[in-house]
């Protein structure tokens, strides 16, 4: 076969292959809300990254505490912080990685996207991802929004938004504490931003994340007994009151502004 004719044949084959490849549907994006069909377009609203410590290469990692284990000791004791971070949170990370390892196509997907599109996670690991992905996302936020240099009241844009929504900070604080007290058994109290751009106080059971409902967690307090029992025993209300002393309002405000920027863009 002449060289020119052979080259033309190869080029034609490559062109046909490229056209066929382009016609194949892509693996559905886990950033698409689960309520949409597989063929529906993804939301045009860019998702803010609210879990700062997402992944290292193909595995999720346990983020280090941004302060010493004893830094919050006046309100959350050292032993609780150590066990909570090194055992409980580490366990969620390890279990999440073990689940994802069974489906390599999910490696590199953020925990936020896994939770937002949970129905697209393979059924055999879906419950594990819900529990342990939620635990990882929730606790990463939890460490981030606490500080030994806490201020009792918010500042910045989040302060204005709280006043506009709840009337004043004290009313919001009472609603948040009530959410924590009324959560039967293990769970979380939350301040969330809805997709409509409104602030709401709510609570979730176990390690369920606001991401599951398409909402954005602005701040949350862990009301599992392992978060407070060594110091407060059954006095959950006392723990909820004390927790405000370690809230990092700058970090909370940063999360709020990240969500607002995304919703307004």
Residue pairs with C-beta under 8 A, 6 or more apart in sequence:
1 9
25 39
27 105
28 38
28 120
29 42
29 113
29 117
30 106
30 109
30 113
30 114
30 116
30 117
30 120
30 121
31 42
31 43
31 47
31 113
31 116
31 117
32 40
32 41
32 42
32 43
32 117
32 120
33 42
33 43
33 116
33 117
33 214
34 116
34 117
34 118
34 119
34 120
35 214
36 42
45 195
45 262
45 263
45 265
46 262
46 265
47 112
47 113
47 116
47 262
48 216
48 258
48 259
48 261
48 262
49 110
49 112
49 258
50 112
50 137
50 141
50 216
50 217
50 255
50 258
50 259
51 110
51 111
51 112
51 136
51 137
51 140
51 141
52 63
52 140
52 144
53 61
53 63
53 140
54 60
54 110
54 111
54 112
55 61
55 108
55 110
55 111
58 107
58 108
59 97
59 100
59 107
60 93
60 96
60 97
60 100
60 111
60 136
61 93
62 85
62 89
62 90
62 93
63 140
63 143
65 81
65 85
65 143
66 143
66 144
66 147
67 146
67 147
67 148
69 78
69 81
69 82
69 85
70 78
70 81
71 148
72 81
72 146
72 148
72 246
74 245
75 242
75 243
75 245
75 246
76 146
76 227
76 228
76 231
76 242
76 243
76 246
77 230
77 231
79 230
80 226
80 227
80 228
80 229
80 230
80 231
83 226
84 139
84 222
84 226
84 227
85 139
85 143
88 135
88 139
88 226
89 135
89 136
89 139
89 140
91 132
91 135
92 131
92 132
92 133
92 135
92 136
92 139
92 207
93 132
93 136
95 128
95 131
95 132
96 111
96 128
96 129
96 132
96 133
96 135
96 136
98 128
99 125
99 128
99 129
99 132
100 106
100 107
100 125
100 129
102 122
102 124
102 125
103 122
103 125
106 114
106 121
106 122
111 133
111 136
111 137
112 137
112 211
114 121
114 129
114 133
115 129
115 130
115 133
115 134
115 137
115 209
115 211
115 212
116 211
116 212
116 214
118 126
118 129
118 130
118 212
119 126
121 129
130 207
130 208
130 212
131 206
131 207
132 207
133 209
134 206
134 207
134 208
134 209
134 211
134 212
135 207
137 209
137 211
137 217
138 188
138 207
138 209
138 217
138 220
138 222
139 222
141 217
141 219
141 220
141 255
142 220
142 221
142 222
144 248
144 251
145 219
145 220
145 247
145 248
145 251
145 252
145 255
146 246
146 247
146 248
147 246
147 247
147 248
147 251
148 246
149 248
150 244
150 245
150 246
150 247
150 248
150 249
151 247
151 249
152 244
152 245
153 159
153 169
153 249
154 162
154 169
154 249
154 252
154 253
155 249
155 250
155 253
156 249
156 250
156 253
156 257
157 253
157 256
157 257
157 260
158 218
158 249
158 252
158 253
158 256
158 257
159 169
159 249
159 253
161 199
161 256
162 168
162 169
162 172
162 199
163 169
165 172
165 198
165 199
166 172
166 175
166 199
166 201
172 191
172 201
173 244
175 201
176 189
176 191
176 201
176 221
176 240
177 189
177 237
177 240
177 241
179 189
179 190
179 201
179 202
179 203
180 188
180 189
180 203
180 221
180 223
180 236
180 240
181 236
181 237
181 240
182 203
183 189
183 203
183 204
183 205
183 223
184 205
185 205
186 205
186 206
186 223
186 224
186 225
187 203
187 204
187 205
187 206
187 208
187 223
187 224
188 203
188 204
188 207
188 208
188 220
188 221
188 222
188 223
189 201
189 202
189 203
189 220
189 221
189 223
189 240
190 201
190 202
190 203
190 204
190 210
190 217
190 218
190 219
190 220
191 199
191 200
191 201
191 217
191 218
191 219
191 220
192 199
192 200
192 201
192 202
192 210
192 215
192 216
192 217
192 218
193 199
193 200
193 215
193 216
193 218
193 256
193 259
193 260
193 263
194 200
194 215
194 216
195 214
195 215
195 263
197 260
197 263
199 218
200 215
202 210
203 223
204 210
209 217
210 216
210 217
210 220
211 217
216 259
217 255
218 252
218 255
218 256
218 259
219 247
219 252
219 255
221 240
221 243
223 236
223 239
223 240
227 239
228 236
228 239
231 239
232 238
232 239
232 242
